[in-house]
């Protein structure tokens, strides 16, 4: 079942609850800082959670930075409740691994 895209008002409300996440068109994104090695580990933990919940972020790793970009591909690259739920999972995983928000 394809999730329904959120309205602009719903997106604003959900985004207000996610400190540090920014809207980028039809996606939300957040960057964290850690050692390169720990960024790779963080990507693996997030990938495992993404597999579990069946929703996958784009993950960009650079020197001591990891950036997550989340959108619902099967809803036409639009934001849905699944994106905000995954963002909360990412925040919890990052906090548990000592990553600093940028």
N, C-alpha and C positions, 0 to 999 in steps of 0.2 A: 504494500500500500504506500503510495507516494504521499509524503507529508505536505500539508498546505503551507504556502508561503505566508509569512506574517505581514500585517499591515504596517505602515510607517509608525503609527502610534504604538503598536505592540513592540516593534523593534526598539523604539526609543525607551519604552518601559523596561524591557529586558536588559538593554545595554546599560541603563542607569544602575542596575543591580550588579554589574560586572566591572569593578574598579580595574582600570588599566587596559581594558579592551577598547579598541577603536574600530569604528566602522570604516570599511574600505569598499565603497560601492555596494555590491550585494554579498559582502563577506564581513567577518569581524576578524581582527588580528591582534596579537600581543607578542612582544619580544621579551625574552629573559636573558640574563647574563650568568654565565658560570664558566668553569674551565672547559676547554674544547672537549676533553674526554667526558666530562659530566654532561655536556650538552648532547653528546652521542648517546649516553646512557638514558638521559631524559627522553630522547626521541624514541628509544626502544620501549620504555615504560608507557609512554603515551600511545605508541603503536599497538601495544598489547591491549590497552583499555579500549582503543578505537575498534580493534577487532571484536572485543567482547560486546560492545554496544552497537556494532555494525554501522559506524559513522566515522569517516576518516578525514583528518585535517591535511592540508598541505604543510609540510615541514621543511624549513630552510635553516641549514646550519652553516654558520660562518665562524670565524675565529672568536671564541668566547661569547657567542650569541646564538640563540635559537629562536626562531620566529614561527608561530603557528598561525595559519590562515584557515578559517572555517567557513564553509558555505555548504548548502545542500545541493549536490550535483544533480540528483534525480528529481529535484523540484525546479529545474531550470536555472541552477546556480543562484537561487534565492535563499534568503534567511528563513529558517523555520525554528521551532522550539528545540529541535535536535541539535542545532548549532550552539545554542546557549547552554544546553545540558552538557555538551562536550566541553565547552569552554570552562565550565565549573569543574569538570573532571581534570582538565589540564592544569587549572590553578591549584587544585589539591595535590596533584602529583608533583608539580614544580615546587610547591611549598615544602613538601615532604623530602625533597632532594636538595633543598638549600639554594635553589635558583633565585636570583634577584630579578625583580621586574625592572625593565629599562624604561 
